Amino acid sequence: MVSDGRREQNIRLIIEMEDRIAQCKRCKSLLSCIRKPSMGKGDLEPDIILIFENESQTAQDPEKLLELRELIKSEFNTSKIYHTFMVRCQPKACAIRSNTSCYLENNKLIDRDYKCLLSGKSCEGIPVKPADDNIIRCLPFLLEELEILDPRTVILFGDRVSDFVLKTYGIFEEFNTGDAFYDSTGRLFITVSSQEEFNIEEYHKLRDNILIAENPD
């Protein structure tokens, strides 16, 4: 019953947060070519949360994400896994938009079928790395998400995710791939390579480091 109550509360709080994300206008320059922001997915009472920098690599290779989730699920004997993103709106480099001066910044330039309203073709924008300003504006949503779901373990994919998230939690130590850190509440953070670089060897190293961190004696 307690678990059911927590799950219902988590669902309500996540829905409220996602509504605010959908209405967010902190990065106005990104909004014209974004159909909808990226949202987290998975179990709403997770033992483990995976944090990626943005959704571009996940969208391009969903099978790798599924494989990664299945590896963690089988090795750590938990199906309670959730993944989310540090940046919700994927920045794009677009030659058509940059060469067009007669549009309003706040107008949507992409339709429901992801066709560009300037060219009449499918969006040809190239995903690029988010700027630090984009990350900083988006971080409050990620922190809120972590506090709502309260996972035991958080896996940080890539140096930028690791750097921003650890510093936000007051952890300023130098880190390497596979390092483990605890926050003030005892939550475990593990740093790993970005999703596109993550491989089976690193996965085994991750598993061993988590087991060592959780059983130091």
N, C-alpha and C positions, 0 to 999 in steps of 0.2 A: 504493500500500500504506500509506504514511504517513497519507494522507487517510482511508482506511478505518479505520485504527487510531484516529485522532482521533475519527472519527464514532462508533465503538463506545464509546469512553470517554465522549464527551459524552452519548450515550444513557443509559449506566449512571448517570452523575452526575446527569443531569436527572431520571431516574426516582427515584433516591434522594431528591433534593430535593423532588420532588412528593409522595412518600410522607410526608415530614415536614410539608409544607404541609397535606396532608389531615388530619393528626393535630394540627395546631396549635390551641391553645386560648388564645392570647394575648389575643384580643378576645372574651371569653366572652359579652358581651351581644349579639354579632352571630350567634352560632352557631345559635340556635334557629330562625331563619328563613332559613338558608343551606343549600341542598341539597348543594352542593359548591363548593370554592373555584375561582377562575379560574386557569387555567394558560396558559402561553405556547404559541404554535403557530408552525410554520414550519420552515425549513431549520435543521438542527442544526450546520451549519458556516457561519453567516451572515456576509455582508459588512456587512449593515445590520440593526440592531435598532430597532424602533419601540416606544416606551414610552408607554402611555396611563395615565391616572389610575386608572381602574377599568373594568370590563367593561360597565357599564350602557348607555353610548352605542353601543358596538360591537355588543352584542346587539340593540339596537333598530334599528340600521341596518347590517346586515352587508354590504349591497351597496356602501355608501360605503367600508368597509374594503377590500373587494376591489378597488374602483376605485383607491383610494389605493395599494395594493400594486402594482397593474398599472402605474400611472403611474411609480412609482419603479423598478420592474423594467425598463420600456422605456427610460426616460431614462438610467439609470445602467448599463444593459446587464448586470444581474445578476438572477438568479432566487433568489439566496441571501438571502432576507429572512425575518425572524422578528419576531413582535410579542408583547408581554407587558404586564403591568399592575403598577403601583406598589402597589395595594391588591388583595388576592385575594378578600376577602369584602365584598360590596356592602352597605353599611348601608341600612336601610329605615325609613321612618316608617310606623307601623302603628297606626291608631286602635283596632283590635280588641285587639291585644296590650297596648297601653298602658292600656286599660280593664279588663283582666283580671288579677286578682291571684293567681288560684289555679293558677299553673303554676310549674314549676321552671325556672330559668334555663338549666340544662344539657340540658333535654329538647328534642328536635327537634319543632318545631311545623309542619313541612311534610313531606308525603309524597313518594314517588318521582315522582308526577305533578304535583308542585308545587301541591298542594291544601293549604289551611290546615286544620290539625286542630282549630282553635278554631271556625271558621265552616263548614267542610265545603265551601267554595268555593275557586276558584282564588285564589292569593295576591294580595292587593290592596295589599301594601306598596308604598310610593312610594320609589324610589331617591333617596337624598340624598348630599350630599358627605361623604366620609370626614372624620372629625376628625383633627387633627394626631397625636393619640396612635395612631390606627389606622395612619396612614402610617408612623410611627416604628417600630411593632412589626413592620410588614411589610417595611420596607426591607432587612433582612438577606437575605431571600430574593431580592430583586431584585439586590442586589450579588453574591450567590453565582451567580445565573443569568448575569450579565454576565461574571463571571470564568471560568465554565465555557465559555461560548460564544465569548468573546473576539472581539467584532466589531470591524471597522475603524472603523465609524461608528455613532453612536447618535443617533436623532432623538427629542427630548423634546416631547411634545404637551401644551401648556398651561403656565401660569405655575407652578402648584404642583409639577408633575412637574419642571420645569426647576429651580426653587428648591431642592427637596429633594435631587435627584440631584446637581446641580452642587456644592452645599455638602458633600455626603457625599464627593465626590472632591476637596475642598479648593479649589474654585473659588468665591470669594466676590464676584466682580465683579458690578456691575449688568448686567442683560441686557435686550435687546429682542427681539421676534420676529425670527427669522432670524439671530441672532448665533451665532458659532461659537467653541468653546473646545476646548483640548486638555488631557487629563490628563497625569500624569507619565509615562505609558507611550506617549504619542503618539496615543491614541485620540481621535477627533474627536466632539464633542457639538454638536448643532445644536438651537436652541430654536425652536419653532413654536407656532402657536395650538393650542387644544384641537381634538380631532377634529371636533366639531360645527361649529367655526368655520373649519376649514381649507378653502381653496378653490383653484381652479386658478391664480389669480394668485400666491397665496402659495407654491404648489408651484414655480412658475417661479423665484420669488425664492430658495426653498430650494435649488433646483438650482444657481443661479448662485453662491450663497454657498458651497456645498460645493466647487464647482470652483475658486473663488478661494482657499478655505482649503487645498485640496490642492495648488494650484499657485500659491503666493504670488509667484513671479517672473514 
